[in-house]
Amino acid sequence: MSGAQLSVTDQRRATRHPVDFPVIGEHRSRGDLPLHVCNISAHGFMVDGAPDLGRGDRVIIRLPHIGRIEAYCIWMSDDRAGFQFERIIRLDDFVAMIESLQPNPRLRRRN
């Protein structure tokens, strides 16, 4: 099993954007799981109200402008979970996705 080659430290340095995005995660053995993405970066995302998942669990989600992308659970804390994408999202696709997920420009981070 191979995943993204980023360390957790590298991922934590990535700019995270607050979002309010309900999504269905496809889990290989548990089927469809409702997830609420509350922040996202080019390397991964965090969910709140997380279902009972464990480190290493994989889900596939569908993101605007990105499509289907697989992610691995890398941490759990209370009802939150952090996921790392299996690949880095291209900058132009990421910007288009953020503009779609954050229609209010005041929520977007300034570069």
C-alpha positions in Angstrom: 0.0 0.0 0.0 1.5 3.3 -1.0 0.1 6.8 -0.4 1.2 10.4 -0.7 4.9 10.8 0.1 4.5 13.9 2.3 5.3 13.8 5.9 2.7 15.0 8.4 4.9 18.0 9.2 4.9 19.0 5.6 1.2 18.7 5.4 0.6 20.8 8.5 2.5 23.7 7.0 0.1 23.8 4.0 -2.4 26.7 4.0 -5.7 25.4 5.2 -8.9 27.1 4.0 -12.1 27.0 6.1 -15.0 25.4 4.2 -18.5 24.1 5.0 -18.7 21.1 2.6 -20.8 18.0 3.2 -19.6 15.1 1.1 -20.1 11.3 0.9 -16.9 9.4 1.4 -16.6 5.9 -0.2 -15.0 3.4 2.2 -14.0 0.1 0.8 -15.5 -2.0 3.6 -18.0 0.4 5.2 -19.6 1.7 2.1 -20.8 5.4 1.9 -20.0 7.6 4.9 -21.4 11.1 5.3 -18.5 13.5 6.0 -18.3 17.2 6.8 -15.2 18.9 5.4 -14.4 21.9 7.6 -11.0 22.8 6.2 -9.0 21.9 3.2 -5.5 22.3 1.7 -3.8 21.1 -1.5 -2.5 18.2 0.6 -5.6 17.1 2.6 -8.6 18.0 4.6 -10.2 17.9 8.1 -13.6 16.6 8.9 -15.7 17.3 12.0 -18.4 14.9 13.3 -16.2 12.1 11.9 -17.5 8.6 11.9 -15.6 5.9 13.7 -12.5 5.7 11.5 -9.0 4.7 12.2 -5.5 5.8 11.1 -4.8 4.4 7.6 -8.5 4.1 6.6 -9.0 5.2 3.0 -11.9 7.1 1.6 -12.7 8.5 -1.8 -14.5 11.8 -2.0 -15.7 14.0 -4.9 -14.5 17.6 -4.9 -15.6 20.4 -7.2 -13.2 20.9 -10.1 -11.1 18.0 -8.8 -13.4 15.0 -9.2 -12.8 11.8 -7.3 -9.7 11.7 -5.1 -8.6 9.2 -2.5 -7.4 10.2 0.9 -5.9 8.4 3.9 -6.8 9.1 7.6 -3.7 10.3 9.3 -5.1 11.4 12.7 -8.2 11.3 14.8 -9.1 13.5 17.8 -12.4 13.4 19.5 -14.9 13.8 16.6 -12.4 15.3 14.1 -10.2 13.5 11.6 -7.4 14.6 9.3 -6.9 13.1 5.8 -4.0 13.3 3.4 -4.7 13.1 -0.3 -3.0 10.4 -2.2 -1.8 13.1 -4.6 -1.3 16.8 -4.5 -3.9 18.9 -6.2 -2.7 21.2 -9.0 -2.7 24.9 -8.0 -5.1 26.0 -10.7 -7.6 23.2 -9.9 -7.2 24.0 -6.2 -7.9 27.7 -6.7 -11.0 26.9 -8.7 -12.2 24.5 -6.0 -11.7 27.0 -3.2 -13.6 29.7 -5.2 -16.5 27.2 -5.6 -16.4 26.1 -1.9 -16.0 29.6 -0.5 -18.4 31.8 -2.5 -18.0 34.6 0.0 -14.6 36.3 -0.9 -14.2 37.4 2.8 -13.7 33.8 3.8 -10.8 33.3 1.3 -7.3 33.7 2.6 -5.2 36.4 1.0 -2.0 35.3 -0.8 
